[in-house]
Amino acid sequence: MRLKFRFLLCLAMLGCGNPPQSTSTDPFERFFSHRTTVFGIPVFATASVQEINFRHAAAVLAEYLDNDENGQVDDPAILQALIRNKGALCILKDEDELDFVLENANSFPFEAQALFDHEIHPGGAARGEFDATLEEVLHLYSNVGLAKAYPEEFGESPGTSLSRAMDLARGGYFDRIPTTYPASAWYSYSDRSCDYECQATEYFYWAMTTLLGAQDFPGRAEEIRHEWRFTKPEQLRQGDPAIYQLLTKGPATLPKRLPDGLYGRDLVPK
């Protein structure tokens, strides 16, 4: 199972810029037939994406933002950053469809996170499958929202609280992926296309989802061991106290429960 596809690359790919000149008022009309908004954040999907998966992804985004599901965003600063930086979620069938969109689209006025239909597995942990929705939507939440709302703590450049914790987890500061990590490292991402910011985004994902219990199911520890050593919240608390402290005692109001895709009885706020 492919655990991730680096689509904070999607930030560049679907990324920033002026809306394309078009007679249509909707620059996504050619490609995305499913559309909604979650607390003002656009969510788009192509016609080939299953409706149930589209709704699941939108609901997961809602749960990350409104984790206690009381109808109010838990941390308004994160939402404001997402809106200010034009965050969006784009769901496509697969990499081939993404390539088609990239080849045929003009620039889009969003910083968009991509998610593929075949990666979406609602309730997958019960079947031994990781639901990549929990990862890719969290990338949008953290990279475009959290990191911009709390740059000193959760910013992804060197010297922030997050990046200092990451450097401890990797056994040192590495601007580029090292040939080998120190034996003491418990975070050892190896994709050489992933720069320092990308590494910090991935580190936040591993730590946050471990804290929420997303990595704790049979067979998962062996599956991810090449990159991340913890699957249980208590392992994170003991093994990486710096990130545990930041996630639980830091200035941001972060999720405390793992999203299940059933926000408000499957009603997504618009």
Sequence and secondary structure as in RCSB ss.txt:
>XXXX:A:sequence
MRLKFRFLLCLAMLGCGNPPQSTSTDPFERFFSHRTTVFGIPVFATASVQEINFRHAAAVLAEYLDNDENGQVDD
PAILQALIRNKGALCILKDEDELDFVLENANSFPFEAQALFDHEIHPGGAARGEFDATLEEVLHLYSNVGLAKAY
PEEFGESPGTSLSRAMDLARGGYFDRIPTTYPASAWYSYSDRSCDYECQATEYFYWAMTTLLGAQDFPGRAEEIR
HEWRFTKPEQLRQGDPAIYQLLTKGPATLPKRLPDGLYGRDLVPK
>XXXX:A:secstr
       STHHHHTTSS     SSS TTTTT  EEEEETTEEEEE TTS HHHHHHHHHHHHHHHSTT SSS S 
HHHHHHHHHTTEEEEEES HHHHHHHHHH    SSEEEEEEGGG  TTGGGGT   THHHHHHHIIIIIIIHHHS
HHHH SSTTSHHHHHHHHHTTS  SS  SS  TT SB    TT  HHHHHHHHHHHHHHHHHTTT STTHHHHHT
TTB   SHHHHHHH HHHHHHHHHSSS    S   S TTTT    
